[in-house]
Amino acid sequence: MTSAPMSGRKAQAARNDELILQAARAVFTADPGAPIAAVAERAGVGISALYRRYPSKEALLQKLCGDGLRLYIEVSERALADDGDPWEAFAGYLRGIVDADSSSLTIKLAGTFTPSEELFPLSGRASELAVEVHRRAVAAGVLRPDVTVADIALLFEQIASIKLGGEERVWELRHRYLALAMDALRVPPAHRELPGPAPRDEELAARWVPRT
């Protein structure tokens, strides 16, 4: 059974909502102190349309973090449902969390707003799953036992801090350094070819060019 197509007005509202959330993520992970008007401008929607959906900046931040937690939960549950090779299940979890980029929200938004009541059970569930994914990998003998859940959380944040070049290059570099870290996490240690080319000198130097 397929769901009925949305009306033109509802479809436009859904498109606007997606534009607003994408814009909010980009704006607030770049500058948590940015005004909500910057989100409307980047999304290309009127400020009134934004306020109809999100009555305050805090509500928008709560939504972003809630969506990030749900995605984290989804990736974690998928890894735990994988009954195949234990290392590949854990590696899929690591790649999935890097792709979800929920750590960028943690880096930039933690402590900048009051969590809603909805966020507490989501956060608790995400933490439980992270512990279980970690426990299973250690029990299977594929993850170094001296690596903790907190180590993995900070590893995700380190990788999320990589922002060099355009969007495609950012993802390429993040997966390169994730692969490098995974070789150190694995038991026995692995030494595979790293994905993507290393940063070029000109890419590193470009960070010092003033933005116009």
Buried (B, 14 or more C-beta within 10 A) or exposed (E): EEEEEEEEEEEEBEEBBEBBBEBBBBBBBEEBEBEBEBBBBBBEBEEEBBBEBBEEBBBBBBBBBBBBBBBBBEBBBEBBEBEEEBBEBBBBBBBBBBBBBBBBBBBBBEEEBEBBEEBEEBBEBBBEBBEBBBEBBBEBEBBBEEBEEEEBBEBBBBBBEBBBBEEEBBBBBBBBBBBEBBEEBBBEEEEEEBEBEEBEEEBEEEEEEEEE
